Structure formats: C-alpha cells, structure tokens
Amino acid sequence: MDIIRFFRFGLVGASGLCIDFCITWIFKEKIGANKYLSNGFGFVIAATSNYFLNKYFTFQDADTEVIHQFFCFIGIALAGLGFNLGILYCLQTFSKINFYVSKLIATVFVFLWNFFANSWFTFN
C-alpha cells in the first residue's frame, strides 16, 4: 500500500466532507430546498469534487476515460454509502454500541473500502 496515496485520499475525503456539509446547508437553510434533496446535492457535488481531486492529486492518473472512471468512482461511493448505512443499522440493532461510535466504525470501514476499491478498479 502506498502510504502517501492513502494520506492524500484521506485529505480529499476530508475536503469532500466539508463540501458535502456546506452544499447541504446552503440548499437547505439558504435556498429552502427539501432536506433530503439538499443532502443529495451535497453528496453528488462532494463526490464529483472527490473524483477529480483523487484522479489528479491522489492517484495522479492520466487516463482519458474520464466518464467511465467517474461512473466507477460514483458506483463505489454509492456502495460505500450502502455499507455505511448497513453497518450502522446492524451495530444499532444488534449491539448497545453508542450511535457515534457505530458511525465511526462504519466510517473507518467505508474509508478503507473506498480507498482500496478505487485503487483497484477506478485508478488502476
């Protein structure tokens, strides 16, 4: 595993988190859009930003198949979202682990999933 890429992937993920929350807040609080629609906008814009930052900053990828890569990246992100929700649901349903500890566990798992899946499939 390339530790520099792993670190860069984490930085990009942190920027995506900020973008997601900011866009969601702007659409929900300032524009007055539905909270779920606002959340969706935040996710899509952050994932798009993360794709380009990871392509050029993290993986320094020169592949010209941008559309194919983008949809692969989004598919992995959506699978990660599903894993996150599934892990959170299982930990909350079948254990007495604190919600935020459960969310942290899910986030660590999904971060690892996203990094390795994108390393192997999107930017290989």
MARRODO-44157 format. One line per 4 residues: number of its first residue (from 1); their letters; for each residue x, y, z of N, C-alpha, C, O. Coordinates in Angstrom, 1 decimal. Atoms other than C-alpha are relative to their C-alpha. Layout:
BEGIN
NUM = A = X/Y/Z/X/Y/Z/X/Y/Z/X/Y/Z | ... $
//
This chain:
BEGIN
1 = MDII = 0.9/-1.2/0.0/0.0/0.0/0.0/0.9/1.2/0.0/1.9/1.3/0.7 | -0.7/-1.3/0.1/1.2/3.5/-0.9/-0.5/0.9/1.1/-1.6/1.4/1.0 | 0.4/-0.8/-1.2/1.1/5.5/2.4/-0.3/1.4/-0.4/-1.2/2.1/0.1 | 0.2/-1.4/0.5/1.3/8.8/0.5/-1.4/0.1/-0.6/-2.2/1.1/-0.4 $
5 = RFFR = 1.4/0.0/0.6/-1.8/7.9/-1.6/-1.1/-0.1/1.1/-2.1/0.6/1.0 | 1.0/0.3/-1.1/-3.6/6.7/1.5/-0.2/1.3/0.7/-1.4/1.7/1.0 | 0.1/-1.2/-0.7/-2.9/10.0/3.3/-0.7/1.1/-0.9/-1.6/1.8/-0.4 | 0.7/-1.0/0.9/-3.9/12.1/0.2/-1.5/-0.3/-0.2/-2.3/0.6/-0.2 $
9 = FGLV = 1.4/0.4/0.1/-7.1/10.1/-0.1/-0.8/0.5/1.2/-1.9/0.9/1.1 | 0.7/-0.5/-1.2/-7.9/11.0/3.5/-0.2/1.5/-0.1/-1.2/2.0/0.4 | 0.2/-1.5/0.1/-7.3/14.7/2.8/-1.1/0.3/-1.0/-1.9/1.2/-0.7 | 1.1/-0.3/0.9/-9.5/14.6/-0.2/-1.4/-0.4/0.6/-2.3/0.4/0.4 $
13 = GASG = 1.3/0.3/-0.7/-12.2/12.8/1.8/-0.4/1.0/1.0/-1.6/1.3/1.1 | 0.3/-1.1/-1.0/-12.0/15.5/4.5/-0.5/1.2/-0.8/-1.5/1.8/-0.3 | 0.5/-1.2/0.8/-12.4/18.2/1.8/-1.4/-0.3/-0.5/-2.3/0.5/-0.5 | 1.3/0.4/0.4/-15.4/16.2/0.5/-1.0/0.1/1.1/-2.2/0.5/0.8 $
17 = LCID = 1.0/-0.1/-1.1/-17.0/16.1/3.9/-0.4/1.5/0.2/-1.5/1.8/0.4 | 0.3/-1.4/-0.1/-16.7/19.9/4.1/-0.9/0.5/-1.1/-1.9/1.2/-0.8 | 0.8/-0.4/1.1/-18.1/20.4/0.7/-1.4/-0.5/0.1/-2.4/0.2/-0.1 | 1.3/0.6/-0.2/-21.0/18.0/1.4/-0.8/0.8/1.0/-1.9/1.1/0.7 $
21 = FCIT = 0.8/-0.7/-1.0/-22.0/19.7/4.6/-0.3/1.5/-0.4/-1.4/1.9/-0.2 | 0.2/-1.4/0.4/-21.6/23.2/3.1/-1.1/0.1/-1.0/-2.0/0.9/-0.9 | 1.1/0.0/1.1/-23.7/22.5/0.0/-1.3/-0.4/0.6/-2.3/0.2/0.2 | 1.3/0.4/-0.6/-26.3/20.7/2.0/-0.6/1.1/0.8/-1.8/1.4/0.7 $
25 = WIFK = 0.4/-1.1/-0.8/-26.5/23.6/4.4/-0.5/1.2/-0.8/-1.6/1.7/-0.6 | 0.4/-1.1/0.9/-26.7/26.2/1.6/-1.4/-0.3/-0.6/-2.3/0.5/-0.6 | 1.2/0.4/0.7/-29.5/24.3/-0.2/-1.2/-0.1/1.0/-2.3/0.4/0.7 | 1.1/0.2/-1.0/-31.5/23.5/3.0/-0.3/1.3/0.7/-1.5/1.7/0.7 $
29 = EKIG = 0.2/-1.2/-0.8/-31.0/26.7/5.0/-0.2/1.3/-0.7/-1.0/2.1/-0.4 | 0.1/-1.3/0.7/-30.5/29.4/2.5/-0.9/0.0/-1.2/-1.6/1.0/-1.5 | 0.9/0.1/1.2/-32.4/28.2/-0.6/-1.4/-0.5/0.4/-2.4/-0.2/-0.2 | 1.3/0.5/-0.5/-35.1/26.4/1.4/-0.4/-1.3/-0.7/-1.6/-1.7/-0.7 $
33 = ANKY = 0.4/1.3/0.6/-34.9/23.1/-0.5/-0.2/-1.1/1.0/0.2/-1.0/2.2 | 0.3/1.2/-0.8/-36.1/19.8/0.9/1.3/-0.5/0.6/2.3/-0.6/-0.1 | -1.2/0.5/-0.6/-33.6/18.3/3.4/0.6/-1.2/-0.7/1.9/-1.3/-0.7 | -0.5/1.1/0.7/-33.3/15.1/1.5/0.6/0.3/-1.4/1.6/-0.2/-1.8 $
37 = LSNG = -0.5/-0.5/1.3/-32.8/16.8/-1.8/1.3/0.8/0.2/2.2/0.6/-0.6 | -1.2/-0.7/-0.4/-30.3/19.1/-0.2/1.2/-0.9/0.3/2.3/-0.7/-0.1 | -1.0/1.0/-0.4/-28.4/16.1/1.2/0.5/-0.7/-1.3/1.7/-0.9/-1.4 | -0.4/0.6/1.3/-28.4/14.5/-2.3/0.9/0.9/-0.8/1.9/0.5/-1.3 $
41 = FGFV = -0.8/-1.0/0.7/-27.0/17.7/-3.8/1.4/0.0/0.6/2.4/0.0/-0.1 | -1.3/0.0/-0.7/-24.3/17.8/-1.2/0.9/-1.2/-0.3/2.0/-1.1/-0.6 | -0.7/1.3/0.3/-23.4/14.1/-1.8/0.6/0.0/-1.4/1.7/-0.3/-1.6 | -0.5/0.0/1.4/-23.2/14.5/-5.6/1.1/1.0/-0.3/2.1/0.6/-0.9 $
45 = IAAT = -1.0/-1.0/0.3/-21.2/17.7/-5.6/1.3/-0.4/0.7/2.4/-0.3/0.1 | -1.2/0.5/-0.8/-18.8/16.3/-2.9/0.7/-1.2/-0.7/1.9/-1.2/-0.9 | -0.5/1.2/0.7/-18.4/13.0/-4.8/0.7/0.4/-1.3/1.7/-0.2/-1.6 | -0.6/-0.5/1.2/-17.7/14.8/-8.0/1.3/0.7/0.2/2.3/0.5/-0.5 $
49 = SNYF = -1.2/-0.6/-0.4/-15.1/17.0/-6.4/1.0/-1.0/0.4/2.2/-0.9/0.0 | -0.9/1.1/-0.5/-13.6/13.9/-4.7/0.6/-0.7/-1.2/1.8/-1.1/-1.2 | -0.5/0.7/1.2/-13.3/12.2/-8.1/1.1/0.7/-0.6/2.2/0.2/-0.8 | -1.1/-0.8/0.7/-11.3/15.0/-9.7/1.2/0.2/0.9/2.3/0.1/0.4 $
53 = LNKY = -1.2/-0.2/-0.9/-9.1/15.6/-6.7/0.7/-1.3/0.1/2.0/-1.3/0.1 | -0.7/1.3/-0.1/-8.4/11.9/-6.3/0.7/-0.4/-1.4/1.8/-0.9/-1.4 | -0.6/0.3/1.3/-7.8/11.5/-10.1/1.4/0.7/-0.1/2.4/0.1/-0.5 | -1.2/-0.8/0.3/-5.2/14.3/-10.3/0.9/0.2/1.2/2.2/0.3/1.0 $
57 = FTFQ = -0.9/-0.3/-1.2/-3.9/14.8/-6.7/0.4/-1.4/0.7/1.6/-1.6/0.9 | -0.3/1.3/-0.8/-4.1/11.3/-5.0/0.7/-1.0/-0.9/1.8/-1.5/-0.6 | -0.6/1.1/0.8/-3.5/8.9/-7.9/0.8/0.5/-1.2/1.4/-0.3/-1.9 | -0.7/-0.6/1.2/-2.0/11.3/-10.5/-0.2/-0.8/-1.2/0.7/-1.2/-1.9 $
61 = DADT = 0.4/0.9/1.1/-3.9/9.4/-13.1/-0.2/0.8/-1.3/-0.8/1.9/-1.3 | 0.0/-0.7/1.3/-3.6/10.4/-16.8/-1.0/-0.7/-1.0/-1.1/-0.3/-2.1 | 1.0/0.7/0.9/-6.3/8.0/-18.2/-1.0/1.0/-0.5/-1.5/1.8/0.2 | 1.0/-0.9/0.6/-8.6/9.8/-20.6/-1.4/-0.5/0.0/-2.3/0.2/-0.4 $
65 = EVIH = 1.4/0.5/-0.1/-11.6/7.6/-19.9/-0.7/0.6/1.2/-1.1/-0.2/2.1 | 0.6/-0.7/-1.2/-13.0/10.2/-17.5/-1.4/-0.4/0.3/-1.7/-0.6/1.4 | 1.5/0.3/-0.2/-16.7/9.3/-18.0/-0.1/-1.4/0.6/-0.8/-1.6/1.6 | 0.0/1.3/-0.5/-16.1/5.6/-17.4/0.6/0.0/1.5/0.0/-0.6/2.4 $
69 = QFFC = -0.6/-0.1/-1.3/-13.8/6.4/-14.4/-1.0/0.6/1.0/-1.2/0.2/2.1 | 0.9/-0.8/-0.8/-16.3/8.9/-13.0/-1.2/-0.9/0.5/-1.5/-0.9/1.7 | 1.1/0.8/-0.4/-19.2/6.4/-13.0/0.5/-1.2/0.9/-0.3/-1.6/1.7 | -0.5/1.0/-0.9/-17.0/3.7/-11.5/0.2/0.6/1.4/-0.1/-0.1/2.4 $
73 = FIGI = -0.2/-0.7/-1.3/-16.0/6.2/-8.7/-1.3/0.2/0.7/-1.4/-0.1/1.9 | 1.3/-0.2/-0.6/-19.6/7.1/-8.1/-0.7/-1.3/0.5/-1.3/-1.3/1.5 | 0.6/1.4/-0.4/-20.7/3.4/-8.0/0.7/-0.4/1.3/0.0/-1.0/2.1 | -0.7/0.4/-1.2/-18.0/2.7/-5.4/-0.5/0.9/1.2/-0.7/0.4/2.3 $
77 = ALAG = 0.5/-0.9/-1.1/-19.1/5.8/-3.4/-1.4/-0.4/0.4/-1.7/-0.4/1.6 | 1.4/0.5/-0.4/-22.8/4.6/-3.5/0.1/-1.3/0.7/-0.7/-1.5/1.7 | -0.1/1.3/-0.7/-21.8/1.1/-2.5/0.5/0.3/1.4/0.1/-0.3/2.4 | -0.5/-0.4/-1.3/-19.8/2.7/0.4/-1.1/0.6/0.8/-1.2/0.3/2.0 $
81 = LGFN = 1.2/-0.6/-0.8/-22.9/4.7/1.4/-0.9/-1.1/0.5/-1.4/-1.1/1.6 | 0.8/1.2/-0.4/-24.8/1.4/1.4/0.6/-0.7/1.1/-0.1/-1.1/2.1 | -0.7/0.7/-1.1/-22.2/-0.3/3.5/-0.1/0.8/1.3/-0.3/0.2/2.4 | 0.1/-0.9/-1.2/-22.2/2.7/5.9/-1.3/-0.2/0.7/-1.4/-0.4/1.9 $
85 = LGIL = 1.3/0.1/-0.6/-25.9/2.5/6.4/-0.2/-1.4/0.5/-0.8/-1.5/1.6 | 0.1/1.4/-0.5/-25.8/-1.3/6.7/0.7/-0.3/1.3/0.2/-0.9/2.2 | -0.8/0.2/-1.2/-23.1/-1.3/9.3/-0.6/0.8/1.1/-0.7/0.2/2.2 | 0.6/-0.8/-1.0/-24.7/1.5/11.2/-1.3/-0.7/0.5/-1.5/-0.7/1.7 $
89 = YCLQ = 1.3/0.6/-0.4/-28.1/-0.3/11.2/0.3/-1.3/0.8/-0.3/-1.5/1.8 | -0.3/1.2/-0.7/-26.5/-3.6/12.3/0.5/0.3/1.4/0.1/-0.4/2.4 | -0.6/-0.3/-1.3/-24.5/-2.1/15.1/-1.0/0.6/0.9/-1.0/0.4/2.1 | 1.0/-0.6/-0.8/-27.5/-0.1/16.3/-1.1/-1.0/0.4/-1.7/-0.9/1.4 $
93 = TFSK = 1.1/1.0/-0.2/-29.9/-3.1/16.0/0.4/-1.1/0.9/-0.3/-1.6/1.8 | -0.4/1.2/-0.7/-27.8/-5.9/17.4/1.0/0.2/1.1/1.5/-0.7/1.7 | -0.9/-0.2/-1.1/-25.5/-4.2/19.9/-0.4/1.3/0.8/-1.3/2.0/0.4 | 0.3/-1.2/-0.8/-25.5/-1.5/22.5/1.1/1.1/-0.2/1.3/1.9/0.7 $
97 = INFY = -1.1/-1.0/0.3/-22.7/0.5/20.9/-0.6/1.3/-0.2/-1.6/1.5/-0.9 | 0.4/-1.4/0.2/-23.1/4.2/21.1/-0.2/0.4/-1.5/0.6/-0.1/-2.3 | 0.2/-0.3/1.4/-24.5/5.7/17.8/1.2/0.6/-0.6/1.6/0.2/-1.7 | -1.1/-0.7/0.6/-21.5/7.9/17.2/1.2/-0.9/-0.1/2.0/-0.8/-1.0 $
101 = VSKL = -1.0/1.0/0.1/-19.1/5.1/18.0/-0.3/-1.0/-1.2/0.6/-1.3/-2.0 | 0.5/0.8/1.1/-21.1/3.0/15.5/0.3/0.7/-1.3/0.8/0.1/-2.3 | -0.3/-0.8/1.2/-20.8/5.8/12.9/1.5/0.0/-0.3/1.9/0.0/-1.4 | -1.4/0.0/0.1/-17.1/6.0/13.5/0.5/-1.3/-0.6/1.3/-1.4/-1.5 $
105 = IATV = -0.4/1.4/0.4/-16.7/2.2/13.0/-0.4/-0.1/-1.5/0.4/-0.6/-2.3 | 0.5/0.1/1.4/-18.8/2.4/9.8/0.9/0.9/-0.9/1.2/0.5/-2.1 | -0.8/-0.9/0.8/-16.8/5.4/8.5/1.4/-0.5/-0.3/1.9/-0.4/-1.4 | -1.4/0.5/0.2/-13.4/3.7/9.0/-0.1/-1.2/-1.0/0.7/-1.2/-1.9 $
109 = FVFL = 0.2/1.1/0.9/-14.7/0.6/7.2/-0.2/0.5/-1.4/0.4/0.0/-2.4 | 0.3/-0.5/1.3/-16.1/2.6/4.3/1.2/0.8/-0.6/1.4/0.7/-1.8 | -1.2/-0.7/0.5/-12.9/4.8/4.0/0.9/-1.1/-0.6/1.4/-0.9/-1.7 | -0.9/1.0/0.5/-10.9/1.6/3.6/-0.6/-0.6/-1.3/0.2/-0.8/-2.2 $
113 = WNFF = 0.6/0.5/1.2/-13.4/0.2/1.1/0.2/0.9/-1.2/0.6/0.5/-2.2 | -0.1/-1.0/1.0/-13.4/3.4/-0.9/1.5/0.1/-0.6/1.7/0.1/-1.8 | -1.4/-0.1/0.5/-9.6/3.6/-1.0/0.4/-1.2/-0.8/0.9/-1.0/-1.9 | -0.5/1.2/0.7/-8.9/0.0/-2.0/-0.8/-0.2/-1.3/-0.2/-0.6/-2.3 $
117 = ANSW = 0.8/0.2/1.2/-11.8/-0.2/-4.4/0.4/0.9/-1.1/0.5/0.6/-2.3 | -0.4/-1.0/1.0/-10.8/3.0/-6.2/1.4/-0.3/-0.5/1.7/0.0/-1.6 | -1.4/0.3/0.4/-7.1/1.9/-6.2/-0.1/-1.1/-1.0/0.7/-1.1/-2.0 | 0.0/1.2/0.8/-8.0/-1.4/-7.8/-0.9/0.1/-1.3/-0.5/-0.4/-2.3 $
121 = FTFN = 0.9/0.0/1.1/-10.9/-0.5/-10.1/-0.1/1.3/-0.8/-0.1/1.3/-2.0 | 0.2/-1.3/0.6/-11.1/3.2/-10.8/1.3/0.5/-0.6/1.4/0.9/-1.7 | -1.2/-0.6/0.3/-7.5/4.3/-10.9/1.2/-1.0/-0.1/2.3/-0.7/0.3 | -1.0/1.0/0.0/-5.6/1.1/-11.5/1.1/0.2/-1.1/2.0/-0.6/-1.2 $
//
